[in-house]
Amino acid sequence: MLLSGWKDIANFCGVCVATAMKWKRQNGLPVYYVNRKPVADPDKIKAWLSKQSRA
C-alpha cells in the first residue's frame, strides 16, 4: 500500500511535513506525484532512510 500525501509520508519517516519536503528537495527522498499529490512506496522510503543513516 502506498503512502499518500505529505502528512502520511512524514509520519512514516518520523518527521514533520516540512522536513519530509526538505528531504525530497535536497536529498532525493523517493516521492513522486500522481495528479499533483505526493505518493511514496513505504519499502523505498525504508531503503532510503537506511541508506541515509549509513552515510
Buried (B, 14 or more C-beta within 10 A) or exposed (E): EEBEEBEBBBBBBEBEBEEBBEBBEEEEBBBEEEEEEBBBBEEBBEEBBEEEEEE
